[in-house]
């Protein structure tokens, strides 16, 4: 079992930056795929980014590519999402997730989920 806890959400102006953190307990990140998803009001949850092999391999949704960066601190069992050049359409609840296998962009492939943290971008 693994427990994931997100933090770092809040209110930011368009063009600003935030860094989200997701701390794990119960197990290490070894061999896990780590992902970030988001869900805006009235919309389905969507993929944002994932990392494999302790962050050596990463992948991003087209909507955030070049603006967001996923990274992993393996020693502290923490995954981060650095968000730059934020836009109002980035407003959503952001969730971190972990997969025991080779999950990619699909929710069903992830075994553990955090509680979510709200990100609101004002114009």
C-alpha positions as MATLAB code, in Angstrom:
seq = 'XXXXXXXXXXXXXXXXXXXXXXXXXXXXXXXXXXXXXXXXXXXXXXXXXXXXXXXXXXXXXXXXXXXXXXXXXXXXXXXXXXXXXXXXXXXXXXXXXXXXXXXXXXXXXXXXXXXXXXXXXXX';
ca = [
       0.000    0.000    0.000;
       1.023    3.586   -0.651;
      -0.396    6.878    0.595;
      -0.006   10.035   -1.515;
      -0.518   13.572   -0.208;
      -0.500   16.618   -2.519;
       0.328   20.161   -1.463;
       1.230   23.508   -3.016;
      -2.022   24.480   -4.688;
      -3.494   27.941   -4.416;
      -4.454   31.110   -6.257;
      -2.059   32.629   -8.786;
      -2.285   35.288  -11.494;
      -2.085   34.349  -15.158;
       1.549   34.091  -16.202;
       2.652   33.121  -12.721;
       4.081   29.895  -11.341;
       3.315   27.250   -8.734;
       5.063   24.067   -7.669;
       2.971   21.142   -6.517;
       4.404   18.418   -4.305;
       3.242   14.860   -3.720;
       4.755   12.986   -0.795;
       4.498    9.215   -0.559;
       4.399    7.001    2.499;
       4.196    3.263    3.001;
       6.506    2.317    0.126;
       9.284    3.806   -1.937;
       8.930    5.035   -5.526;
      11.192    2.291   -6.822;
       9.751    0.765  -10.030;
       6.633    2.988   -9.925;
       5.217    5.126  -12.694;
       4.259    8.504  -11.194;
       1.598   10.695  -12.756;
      -0.224   13.991  -12.457;
      -3.839   14.419  -13.540;
      -6.275   17.315  -13.252;
     -10.020   17.805  -13.242;
     -11.677   21.129  -13.984;
     -15.203   21.905  -12.826;
     -17.731   20.175  -15.047;
     -15.087   18.230  -16.984;
     -13.566   14.763  -16.858;
     -10.209   14.078  -15.290;
      -7.383   14.477  -17.787;
      -3.755   13.454  -18.017;
      -1.067   16.054  -17.338;
       2.301   14.290  -17.033;
       4.031   11.088  -15.931;
       7.533   10.005  -14.964;
       9.228    6.609  -14.955;
      12.512    5.265  -13.651;
      12.812    7.848  -10.903;
      12.198   10.694  -13.338;
      14.606    9.575  -16.056;
      11.715    9.244  -18.512;
       8.907   11.818  -18.700;
       5.855   12.518  -20.833;
       3.473   15.483  -21.039;
       0.066   16.364  -22.386;
       0.261   18.720  -25.359;
      -1.619   21.388  -23.414;
       1.164   21.732  -20.825;
       4.279   20.790  -22.796;
       6.947   23.452  -22.461;
       5.245   25.030  -19.439;
       5.074   22.234  -16.852;
       7.874   20.001  -15.584;
       7.523   16.776  -13.602;
      10.448   15.731  -11.413;
      11.145   13.146   -8.720;
      13.197   13.233   -5.534;
      13.760    9.523   -5.023;
      15.525    9.935   -1.683;
      12.466   11.660   -0.204;
       9.756    9.739   -2.092;
       8.359   12.987   -3.479;
       7.171   13.924   -6.968;
       6.832   17.546   -8.073;
       4.975   19.420  -10.765;
       6.515   22.788  -11.602;
       3.921   24.914  -13.396;
       5.051   28.044  -15.244;
       3.249   30.502  -17.517;
      -0.053   29.515  -15.967;
      -3.278   30.183  -17.839;
      -6.870   30.443  -16.581;
      -7.631   27.166  -18.369;
      -5.141   25.438  -16.054;
      -7.604   25.960  -13.190;
      -8.471   22.522  -11.790;
      -8.017   20.111   -8.932;
      -4.656   18.412   -9.449;
      -4.097   14.797   -8.401;
      -0.935   12.748   -8.160;
      -1.019    9.013   -8.776;
       1.280    5.992   -8.715;
       1.280    2.772  -10.726;
       3.013   -0.486   -9.886;
       3.390   -1.174  -13.604;
       3.881    0.734  -16.822;
       0.872    3.026  -16.698;
       0.833    5.970  -19.071;
      -1.995    8.429  -19.776;
      -4.956    6.398  -18.528;
      -6.503    6.616  -15.063;
      -7.241    2.885  -14.913;
      -3.543    2.077  -14.993;
      -2.816    3.779  -11.669;
      -3.144    2.000   -8.330;
      -2.863    4.840   -5.801;
      -4.234    8.393   -5.766;
      -3.815   11.490   -3.648;
      -6.667   13.624   -2.343;
      -6.108   16.466   -4.805;
      -5.086   20.103   -4.445;
      -6.888   23.087   -5.962;
      -5.100   25.357   -8.433;
      -6.885   28.546   -9.470;
      -5.432   30.889  -12.098;
      -6.945   34.364  -12.349;
      -6.875   36.553  -15.454;
];
